[in-house]
């Protein structure tokens, strides 16, 4: 059974509504701040897995819109990036970037060590390391092809996509519980909750924001320009030493648009409209990504790979608690950053934003977290991860 683009869009909308009802009606989901798209999407993915296993009926979605929604989300991240404000958090940005680099090194070292101990090729440990967990499906697919053609790893692309899927699911599940644990144990975090701050950007997606039709049209135009110019830039850089994923190029163009127009005095980006459209794109993208998960690919993973990925998940949670939280100040902002780090350290930046939204809706806003995570998780990490991967390949390749 194959659903066309319109039916897939309807299904994604219903998944979001289901997720909202589930979280509202299930105290544990609400208490541990599980994002609504994750809750609804996983239930539907599990239902489709059961349908496939018991009746042989497979449901396929037309996910052509999924990539566009993802790129639109990253465009709004770029359009939200005020470099003047980002410069004010320069030290925090540097510390957080160092923490992220530490995780990349740990993921690859752990992956290689466990793969060797389990009798697997060390390169498989890299595939189940930062390539797929911090890199996501796109990076995993790209390196999977390289591992197959250059190093002779059988079914490397399929294995990489399965690992990335595992990370996407677990990244959305552990972020909330980790942050809740950190908030509850930290006196500094509790004190931060008493501050009355207006929500900004992506912090509280349910907050009411007054928007005019002209502002919405202008913002849609900026997103369209970011998509078009960013995609063209990605094609231009393809195959060169500076090659970057399309979403990074789209984000970069968004940053240039916002700050360039502002510096020239030609136009001031309307943050409310950017926030609303960004949250719509984020929610629909996550719903489509999670409801269309091929969970049977995880079930088919060999036991050694499941052991390796489970260990990576435990390591991510421990790293967020003992390293990310402490390095970023052991306060409420640090707890929200830890939730975001779990999201893009195992899955992707949209998962990180959803994790943080679930926390801030429950406990209160965190401007620092929503300033640092999108830039580091969507831009810097891809550049640094490429260097780290090449470093490990030089050692074990």
C-alpha positions in Angstrom: 0.0 0.0 0.0 1.6 3.3 -1.1 0.3 6.7 0.0 0.8 9.7 -2.2 2.3 13.0 -1.1 -1.1 14.4 0.0 -2.0 11.3 2.0 1.4 11.3 3.6 1.0 14.9 4.6 -2.4 14.1 6.2 -0.8 11.1 7.9 2.0 13.3 9.3 -0.6 15.8 10.6 -2.5 13.0 12.3 0.7 11.6 13.9 1.3 15.0 15.5 -2.2 15.1 16.8 -1.8 11.6 18.1 1.4 12.5 19.8 -0.1 15.5 21.5 -3.0 13.4 22.9 -0.6 10.6 24.0 1.7 13.0 25.9 -1.2 14.8 27.4 -2.9 11.6 28.6 0.2 9.7 29.7 1.9 11.0 32.8 5.2 9.2 32.3 5.6 10.7 28.7 4.7 14.1 30.1 6.9 13.8 33.2 10.0 12.7 31.1 9.4 15.3 28.4 9.1 13.0 25.5 8.6 15.1 22.3 5.1 14.8 20.8 6.3 13.9 17.3 8.5 11.1 18.8 5.6 9.7 20.8 3.2 9.7 17.9 5.7 8.7 15.3 7.0 5.7 17.2 3.5 4.4 17.9 2.6 4.5 14.2 5.9 3.0 13.2 5.4 0.1 15.7 1.9 -0.4 14.4 3.1 -0.5 10.8 5.8 -3.0 11.9 3.2 -5.3 13.4 1.0 -5.0 10.3 3.9 -6.0 8.1 5.0 -8.9 10.3 1.5 -10.4 10.9 -0.3 -9.7 7.6 2.5 -9.1 5.1 1.0 -5.7 4.2 3.6 -3.0 3.9 2.7 0.7 3.9 5.0 3.0 2.0 4.9 6.8 2.3 5.8 9.4 -0.3 8.5 11.2 1.6 9.4 13.6 -1.2 8.3 16.5 1.0 10.4 15.3 4.0 13.7 16.7 2.6 12.1 20.0 1.7 10.6 20.4 5.2 14.0 19.6 6.7 15.7 22.2 4.5 13.0 24.7 5.4 13.6 24.1 9.1 17.4 24.7 8.7 16.7 27.8 6.7 14.7 29.2 9.6 17.5 28.2 12.0 19.9 30.3 9.8 17.4 33.2 9.6 17.1 33.1 13.4 20.9 33.4 13.9 21.7 36.9 15.1 25.5 36.9 14.9 25.7 39.9 17.3 23.9 38.0 20.0 25.9 34.8 19.2 29.1 36.8 19.7 28.0 37.6 23.2 28.0 33.9 24.1 31.4 33.4 22.5 33.0 31.6 25.4 30.0 29.3 25.9 30.0 28.5 22.2 33.7 27.6 22.3 33.2 25.4 25.4 30.2 23.6 23.9 32.0 23.0 20.6 34.9 21.5 22.6 32.4 19.2 24.4 30.9 18.2 21.1 34.3 17.3 19.6 35.0 15.2 22.7 31.8 13.2 22.1 32.8 12.6 18.4 36.2 11.2 19.6 34.6 9.1 22.3 32.0 7.6 19.9 34.6 6.5 17.4 37.0 5.2 20.0 34.2 3.2 21.7 32.9 2.0 18.3 36.4 0.7 17.2 37.2 -0.8 20.5 33.9 -2.7 20.9 33.9 -3.8 17.2 37.4 -5.2 17.7 36.4 -7.0 20.9 33.3 -8.5 19.3 35.3 -9.8 16.3 34.0 -7.2 13.8 36.0 -5.1 11.4 37.0 -1.9 13.2 35.6 0.1 10.3 32.1 -1.2 11.3 32.8 0.4 14.6 33.3 3.7 12.8 30.0 3.2 11.0 28.3 2.8 14.4 30.2 5.8 15.7 30.1 9.5 14.9 29.5 8.7 11.2 25.9 7.7 11.7 25.1 8.8 15.3 26.3 12.4 15.2 26.3 12.5 11.4 22.8 11.1 10.8 21.4 9.4 7.7 23.0 11.7 5.1 26.5 11.3 6.4 25.9 7.6 7.0 24.8 7.0 3.4 27.7 9.0 2.0 30.4 7.1 4.1 28.6 3.8 3.6 29.2 4.0 -0.1 32.9 4.8 0.5 33.3 1.9 2.9 31.7 -0.5 0.4 33.7 0.7 -2.6 37.1 1.5 -1.0 37.3 -0.9 1.9 35.1 -3.8 0.8 32.6 -3.6 3.7 29.5 -5.6 2.6 26.2 -3.8 2.8 27.9 -0.8 4.5 25.2 1.6 3.3 22.3 -0.5 4.6 24.1 -1.0 7.9 24.8 2.8 8.2 21.2 3.7 7.6 20.0 1.1 10.2 22.5 2.6 12.7 21.3 6.1 12.0 17.7 5.0 12.4 18.5 3.5 15.8 20.2 6.7 16.8 17.3 8.9 15.7 14.9 6.9 17.8 17.0 6.8 20.9 18.1 10.4 20.6 14.5 11.4 20.9 13.8 9.1 23.8 16.8 9.7 26.2 17.0 13.5 26.0 14.0 14.3 28.1 14.8 11.8 31.0 18.4 13.0 31.1 17.4 16.6 31.3 14.7 15.9 33.9 17.3 14.1 36.0 19.7 17.0 35.8 17.1 19.6 36.5 15.8 17.8 39.6 19.3 17.3 41.1 20.6 20.8 40.5 19.8 23.6 42.9 21.1 26.1 40.3 18.7 24.7 37.7 15.8 25.1 40.1 16.7 28.7 40.9 16.8 29.5 37.1 13.2 28.4 36.7 12.0 31.3 38.8 13.1 33.9 36.2 10.3 35.3 34.1 11.6 35.5 30.6 9.6 35.9 27.4 9.9 32.9 25.1 11.8 33.5 21.9 12.5 31.6 18.7 11.9 27.9 19.0 11.8 27.8 22.8 8.0 27.5 23.3 6.3 26.5 20.0 2.8 26.8 21.6 3.3 30.4 22.6 0.9 32.9 20.9 2.7 35.2 18.4 0.9 38.0 16.5 1.9 37.8 12.8 0.6 39.7 9.8 0.1 38.2 6.3 2.7 40.5 4.7 5.3 39.4 7.3 4.5 35.7 6.7 4.9 36.2 2.9 8.2 38.0 3.3 9.5 35.2 5.6 8.4 32.6 3.1 10.3 34.4 0.4 13.4 34.5 2.6 13.1 30.7 3.2 12.6 30.1 -0.5 15.8 32.1 -1.3 17.7 30.2 1.3 16.5 26.9 -0.1 17.4 27.9 -3.7 20.7 29.5 -3.1 21.8 26.9 -0.5 21.0 24.0 -2.8 22.9 25.7 -5.6 25.9 26.2 -3.3 25.8 22.5 -2.3 25.9 21.5 -5.9 28.8 23.9 -6.6 30.8 22.5 -3.7 30.0 18.8 -4.6 33.1 16.8 -5.1 35.4 19.5 -3.8 37.4 19.5 -0.5 34.8 22.0 0.8 31.8 19.8 0.1 29.1 20.2 2.7 25.6 18.7 3.1 22.8 20.7 1.5 21.2 21.5 4.8 24.4 23.1 6.1 24.6 25.3 2.9 20.9 26.3 3.3 21.6 27.3 7.0 24.6 29.3 5.9 22.7 31.2 3.3 20.0 31.9 5.9 22.6 33.3 8.3 24.0 35.5 5.5 20.6 36.8 4.5 19.5 37.8 8.0 22.7 39.4 9.1 23.6 40.9 5.7 20.2 42.6 5.3 20.3 43.8 8.8 23.8 45.2 8.5 22.9 47.1 5.3 19.7 48.4 6.9 17.5 47.1 4.2 15.3 44.7 6.1 14.9 43.3 9.6 13.8 39.6 9.8 10.6 39.1 11.6 11.5 36.5 14.2 7.9 35.6 15.1 7.1 34.5 11.6 10.4 32.7 11.3 9.7 30.9 14.6 6.1 29.8 13.6 7.2 28.5 10.1 10.2 26.8 11.5 8.2 25.0 14.2 5.7 23.9 11.5 8.5 22.5 9.3 10.2 20.9 12.3 7.1 19.1 13.5 6.0 17.8 10.1 9.5 16.7 9.3 9.9 14.7 12.5 6.4 13.2 12.2 7.2 12.0 8.6 10.7 10.8 9.6 9.5 8.8 12.6 6.2 7.3 11.2 8.2 6.1 8.1 10.9 4.4 10.1 11.8 0.9 8.8 11.9 -0.6 12.2 12.4 -4.1 10.7 15.9 -3.0 9.7 16.7 -2.6 13.4 15.3 -6.0 14.1 17.5 -7.5 11.5 20.7 -6.1 13.0 23.1 -8.8 14.2 23.4 -9.1 18.0 27.0 -7.7 18.0 25.7 -4.5 16.3 22.8 -4.1 18.8 25.3 -4.5 21.7 27.5 -1.8 20.1 24.7 0.6 19.6 23.2 0.0 23.0 26.6 0.8 24.5 26.8 4.0 22.4 23.4 5.1 23.8 24.5 4.5 27.4 27.7 6.4 26.7 25.8 9.3 25.2 23.6 9.6 28.3 26.6 9.3 30.6 28.5 11.9 28.6 25.6 14.4 28.7 25.3 14.0 32.4 28.9 14.0 33.5 30.6 16.1 30.8 28.1 18.3 28.9 26.1 19.3 32.0 29.2 20.1 34.1 31.2 21.8 31.4 28.3 24.1 30.5 27.8 25.3 34.1 25.7 22.7 36.0 22.6 24.9 35.8 19.3 24.9 34.0 20.7 26.0 30.7 23.3 23.2 30.9 20.5 20.7 31.5 18.6 21.9 28.4 21.9 21.8 26.5 22.4 18.2 27.6 19.0 17.2 26.2 19.8 18.9 22.9 23.2 17.2 22.9 21.5 13.8 23.3 19.3 14.7 20.3 22.0 15.5 17.8 24.7 13.3 19.4 22.6 10.2 18.6 20.1 11.5 16.0 19.9 14.9 14.3 19.5 18.6 15.0 15.6 18.5 14.6 15.5 15.9 17.3 17.7 18.1 19.5 15.3 21.0 19.1 12.3 18.8 19.8 14.0 17.5 23.0 14.7 21.0 24.2 11.2 22.2 23.4 9.8 19.4 25.4 12.0 20.5 28.4 11.4 24.3 28.1 7.6 23.8 27.7 7.7 21.9 31.1 10.3 23.9 33.1 10.8 27.3 31.4 12.8 29.0 28.7 16.6 28.6 28.0 17.8 31.3 25.6 21.5 30.0 25.7 20.5 26.5 24.7 18.5 27.6 21.7 21.3 29.9 20.6 24.1 27.3 20.8 22.5 24.0 19.8 21.2 24.9 16.3 24.5 26.5 15.2 26.8 23.8 16.7 24.5 20.9 15.9 23.7 21.9 12.4 26.8 23.7 11.1 30.0 23.2 13.1 29.5 19.5 13.8 29.5 18.5 10.2 32.8 20.2 9.5 34.5 18.9 12.7 33.0 15.4 12.2 34.5 15.1 8.8 38.0 15.8 10.2 37.5 13.4 13.1 36.3 10.6 10.8 39.4 11.1 8.5 41.6 11.0 11.6 40.3 7.6 12.7 40.4 6.3 9.1 44.1 7.1 9.0 44.6 5.0 12.1 42.3 2.0 11.4 41.7 2.2 7.7 
